[in-house]
Amino acid sequence: MSKIMKQDPNVPGEVGAYQLRSMRPDSTSQAMLSGVPAGEIGCKETEQEREGYFEGFEAGRKAGFEQSLKEAGIKFQYLESLADELAKIKKGIEEGTEQEILTIAFLIARRILREEVRADKEKILQLIKEGILKIGQEGRFTIRLHPADFQVIDEKAHEFLATSAETQWLKFEPDASLLPGECLVENHERIVDLRLDSQLIQMFDALFNGSGIK
């Protein structure tokens, strides 16, 4: 069995609802009462706001883009300058490192050579012969050497002269400014520098195409 419910037109709730609707006219009713087509006022305001918004947005975007380019240009210039400076620093480090390595190698070679000279006192004899050969065996020579080596030469003088028969005249002079194992061989034309450091510098310059060691 179905039950049919009939709406009572005298129900206060329904009447109240109709009264509420009549008390709050919508925007369309207001527009019609003022003689302006519905929605026209709202549309005009929206277009103006929209145009202003887009104009402001476009101007801001353009200004922001130009500013970004300027900032980017400054940053690129800074990066280029920084790259140049880093390249200079890198080159300086490489050159400095190479020079430091050569200097260390030089000091090691000097130490080894000095120890060998101290261990074998008669090495000075061979060194003097080499100096004479560089100038030429014939002639008169003055040999300057450390006082300790002078004693060795004095003891071995006859042996030395026997192996240098072409040499006409030799004079040995002690020189305290020289280290053991060093000597200066000279004649009237030139001087052969056979100091240890001088020999090492010549060797390093020849090996490394100018070592820069002094």
C-alpha positions as CSV (number, residue, x, y, z in Angstrom):
1,M,0.0,0.0,0.0
2,S,1.4,3.4,-1.0
3,K,1.1,6.5,1.1
4,I,0.6,9.8,-0.6
5,M,1.8,12.9,1.1
6,K,0.1,16.2,0.1
7,Q,1.8,19.5,0.5
8,D,-0.1,21.9,2.7
9,P,0.1,25.4,1.3
10,N,-0.3,26.9,4.7
11,V,3.0,25.5,6.1
12,P,5.0,28.4,7.5
13,G,8.4,27.1,6.3
14,E,7.4,27.2,2.7
15,V,5.9,30.6,2.9
16,G,9.1,31.8,4.7
17,A,11.2,30.5,1.9
18,Y,9.2,32.3,-0.8
19,Q,9.4,35.5,1.3
20,L,13.2,35.2,1.6
21,R,13.6,34.9,-2.2
22,S,11.5,37.9,-2.7
23,M,13.4,40.0,-0.2
24,R,16.9,39.3,-1.8
25,P,16.7,40.1,-5.5
26,D,19.7,38.8,-7.6
27,S,22.0,40.9,-9.7
28,T,20.0,40.3,-12.8
29,S,16.9,41.8,-11.1
30,Q,18.9,44.8,-10.0
31,A,20.3,45.3,-13.4
32,M,16.9,45.1,-15.0
33,L,15.5,47.6,-12.5
34,S,18.3,50.1,-13.3
35,G,17.9,49.7,-17.1
36,V,21.3,48.1,-17.6
37,P,21.5,44.7,-19.3
38,A,22.2,41.8,-16.9
39,G,26.0,41.1,-16.4
40,E,27.2,44.2,-18.3
41,I,28.6,46.1,-15.3
42,G,30.4,43.1,-14.0
43,C,31.9,42.3,-17.4
44,K,33.3,45.9,-17.8
45,E,35.0,45.8,-14.5
46,T,36.5,42.4,-15.2
47,E,38.0,43.5,-18.6
48,Q,39.6,46.5,-17.1
49,E,41.1,44.6,-14.3
50,R,42.3,41.9,-16.7
51,E,43.8,44.4,-19.0
52,G,45.6,46.1,-16.2
53,Y,46.8,42.8,-14.8
54,F,48.3,41.7,-18.2
55,E,49.8,45.1,-18.9
56,G,51.5,45.0,-15.5
57,F,52.5,41.4,-15.9
58,E,54.1,42.1,-19.3
59,A,55.9,45.2,-18.1
60,G,57.2,43.3,-15.1
61,R,58.2,40.3,-17.2
62,K,60.1,42.5,-19.7
63,A,61.8,44.5,-17.0
64,G,62.7,41.3,-15.2
65,F,64.1,39.7,-18.3
66,E,66.2,42.8,-19.1
67,Q,67.5,42.8,-15.5
68,S,68.3,39.1,-15.7
69,L,70.3,39.7,-18.9
70,K,72.3,42.5,-17.2
71,E,72.9,40.3,-14.2
72,A,73.9,37.4,-16.4
73,G,76.2,39.6,-18.3
74,I,77.9,40.8,-15.1
75,K,78.1,37.2,-13.9
76,F,79.6,36.0,-17.2
77,Q,82.2,38.8,-17.1
78,Y,83.0,37.9,-13.5
79,L,83.3,34.2,-14.4
80,E,85.6,35.1,-17.3
81,S,87.8,37.2,-15.0
82,L,87.8,34.5,-12.5
83,A,88.7,31.9,-15.1
84,D,91.6,34.1,-16.2
85,E,92.8,34.5,-12.7
86,L,92.6,30.8,-12.0
87,A,94.6,30.1,-15.2
88,K,97.3,32.5,-14.0
89,I,97.3,30.9,-10.6
90,K,97.4,27.4,-12.1
91,K,100.3,28.4,-14.3
92,G,102.1,29.9,-11.3
93,I,101.5,26.8,-9.3
94,E,102.8,24.6,-12.0
95,E,105.9,26.7,-12.6
96,G,106.5,27.1,-8.9
97,T,106.1,23.3,-8.3
98,E,108.5,22.5,-11.2
99,Q,111.1,25.0,-9.8
100,E,110.7,23.5,-6.3
101,I,111.3,20.0,-7.6
102,L,114.4,21.1,-9.5
103,T,115.7,22.9,-6.4
104,I,115.2,19.8,-4.3
105,A,116.9,17.6,-6.9
106,F,119.8,20.0,-7.0
107,L,120.2,20.0,-3.3
108,I,120.1,16.2,-3.2
109,A,122.7,16.0,-6.0
110,R,125.0,18.5,-4.3
111,R,124.9,16.5,-1.0
112,I,125.7,13.2,-2.8
113,L,128.5,14.8,-4.7
114,R,130.0,16.3,-1.6
115,E,129.9,13.0,0.2
116,E,131.6,11.2,-2.6
117,V,134.3,13.9,-2.7
118,R,134.9,13.5,1.1
119,A,135.0,9.7,0.8
120,D,137.6,9.8,-2.0
121,K,140.2,12.5,-1.5
122,E,142.0,11.6,-4.8
123,K,139.0,12.7,-6.9
124,I,140.4,16.1,-6.9
125,L,143.3,14.8,-9.0
126,Q,140.9,13.7,-11.8
127,L,139.0,17.0,-11.5
128,I,142.2,19.0,-12.0
129,K,143.1,16.9,-15.1
130,E,139.6,17.6,-16.5
131,G,140.1,21.3,-16.0
132,I,143.5,21.3,-17.8
133,L,142.0,19.3,-20.7
134,K,139.2,21.9,-21.1
135,I,141.8,24.6,-21.6
136,G,144.4,22.5,-23.4
137,Q,147.2,20.5,-21.9
138,E,150.0,22.7,-23.1
139,G,150.8,25.8,-21.2
140,R,151.3,27.2,-17.7
141,F,148.5,26.6,-15.2
142,T,147.6,27.8,-11.7
143,I,145.4,25.5,-9.7
144,R,143.5,26.9,-6.8
145,L,142.0,24.4,-4.3
146,H,140.9,23.9,-0.7
147,P,143.8,23.7,1.8
148,A,142.9,20.0,2.7
149,D,143.1,19.1,-1.0
150,F,146.3,21.0,-1.3
151,Q,147.9,18.6,1.1
152,V,146.7,15.6,-1.1
153,I,148.2,17.2,-4.2
154,D,151.4,17.9,-2.4
155,E,151.7,14.2,-1.6
156,K,150.7,13.1,-5.0
157,A,152.4,15.8,-7.0
158,H,155.0,13.5,-8.7
159,E,152.3,11.0,-9.8
160,F,150.2,13.9,-11.1
161,L,153.0,15.4,-13.1
162,A,153.9,12.0,-14.5
163,T,150.5,11.7,-16.1
164,S,150.5,15.3,-17.4
165,A,153.8,15.3,-19.3
166,E,152.6,17.8,-21.9
167,T,151.9,20.4,-19.2
168,Q,154.8,22.8,-19.0
169,W,154.2,24.4,-15.7
170,L,151.8,23.9,-12.7
171,K,151.3,26.0,-9.7
172,F,149.0,24.9,-6.8
173,E,147.6,27.5,-4.5
174,P,145.4,26.9,-1.4
175,D,142.2,28.9,-1.4
176,A,140.0,28.7,1.8
177,S,137.0,30.1,-0.1
178,L,136.7,26.8,-1.9
179,L,135.1,23.6,-0.5
180,P,136.9,20.3,-0.4
181,G,136.7,18.7,-3.9
182,E,136.5,22.1,-5.7
183,C,139.1,23.8,-7.7
184,L,139.7,26.6,-10.2
185,V,142.0,25.9,-13.1
186,E,143.4,29.0,-14.9
187,N,145.9,30.1,-17.4
188,H,146.6,33.5,-19.0
189,E,143.6,33.2,-21.2
190,R,140.7,31.7,-19.2
191,I,139.5,30.2,-15.9
192,V,137.7,26.8,-15.6
193,D,135.3,26.9,-12.7
194,L,135.1,23.4,-11.2
195,R,133.3,24.3,-8.0
196,L,130.6,21.7,-7.2
197,D,127.6,24.1,-7.5
198,S,128.9,25.4,-10.8
199,Q,129.2,21.9,-12.2
200,L,125.7,21.0,-11.0
201,I,124.1,24.1,-12.4
202,Q,125.7,23.4,-15.8
203,M,124.4,19.9,-15.7
204,F,120.8,20.9,-14.7
205,D,120.7,23.7,-17.3
206,A,121.7,21.2,-20.0
207,L,119.2,18.5,-18.8
208,F,116.2,20.8,-18.3
209,N,116.9,23.5,-20.9
210,G,117.6,26.2,-18.4
211,S,116.8,25.2,-14.8
212,G,116.7,28.7,-13.3
213,I,118.8,27.5,-10.4
214,K,121.5,30.0,-9.2
